[in-house]
Amino acid sequence: MEIYCVVKIGGTLTQIAAAQRLEATERAALLAEIAAVPTQASTESRVAALRQEIQEVERSVAHRIAYLQSIDPQEERNVHSCLSLIDAHFANLGTSPA
């Protein structure tokens, strides 16, 4: 099902690019937030938490990209070639026989 979803929304290369964009966007937002925090001893824990969030985003995206890269290209092509059949099957799940 996961490969179907990946293929349905553009394929592995598209999803890898999307994950990389998400990581860059999240990192930039967190770095901007860090830059906006005044440099005081009382804010050190907030900055540390934001840096931890950056690391978590990086790990999460790296995990997603590793998964996407593990998808066998032949399996992706097979799902892509059967996409209309799979879509029709899912469409028919919601209908009752007459």
C-alpha positions in Angstrom: 0.0 0.0 0.0 2.9 2.4 0.8 4.4 1.9 -2.6 1.0 2.6 -4.2 0.8 5.8 -2.3 4.3 6.8 -3.3 3.6 6.1 -6.9 0.2 7.8 -6.8 1.7 11.1 -5.6 4.6 11.2 -8.1 7.0 8.4 -7.4 10.1 8.0 -5.3 12.2 10.8 -6.9 9.3 13.3 -6.4 8.8 12.2 -2.8 12.6 12.4 -2.0 12.6 16.0 -3.4 9.5 16.8 -1.3 11.2 15.4 1.8 14.3 17.4 1.2 12.2 20.6 0.7 10.3 19.9 3.9 13.6 19.5 5.8 15.0 22.7 4.4 11.9 24.6 5.2 11.6 23.2 8.7 15.3 23.8 9.4 15.1 27.4 8.2 12.0 28.1 10.3 13.7 26.7 13.4 17.0 28.5 12.7 15.0 31.8 12.3 13.3 31.1 15.6 16.7 30.5 17.3 18.0 33.7 15.8 15.0 35.6 17.3 15.6 34.3 20.8 17.6 36.8 22.8 21.0 35.6 24.0 20.4 35.2 27.7 21.1 32.4 30.2 17.3 32.1 30.7 16.8 31.2 27.0 19.5 28.5 26.7 17.0 25.7 27.3 14.7 27.1 24.5 17.6 27.2 22.1 18.6 23.7 23.0 15.1 22.5 22.5 15.0 24.1 19.0 18.3 22.6 18.1 16.9 19.2 19.2 13.9 19.8 16.9 16.3 20.4 14.0 18.0 17.1 14.7 14.7 15.3 14.9 13.6 16.7 11.6 16.9 15.7 10.0 16.6 12.1 11.4 13.0 11.8 10.3 13.7 13.0 6.8 16.8 10.8 6.5 14.7 7.8 7.6 12.0 8.7 5.0 14.5 9.1 2.2 16.2 5.8 3.1 12.9 4.1 2.9 12.1 5.7 -0.5 15.5 4.7 -1.8 14.9 1.1 -0.7 11.8 0.7 -3.0 12.8 -1.5 -5.8 12.5 0.5 -9.1 10.9 -2.5 -10.8 8.2 -2.7 -8.1 7.6 1.0 -8.5 7.2 0.5 -12.3 4.9 -2.4 -11.8 2.6 -0.5 -9.5 2.7 2.5 -11.9 1.7 0.3 -14.8 -1.3 -1.1 -12.8 -2.3 2.2 -11.3 -5.6 2.5 -13.1 -6.6 -1.1 -12.1 -5.7 -0.4 -8.5 -7.6 2.9 -8.5 -10.6 1.1 -10.0 -10.5 -1.5 -7.3 -10.4 1.1 -4.6 -13.3 2.9 -6.3 -15.4 -0.3 -6.3 -14.8 -1.0 -2.6 -17.3 1.7 -1.8 -20.1 0.4 -4.1 -22.4 -2.4 -3.3 -23.3 -5.0 -6.0 -26.7 -4.5 -7.6 
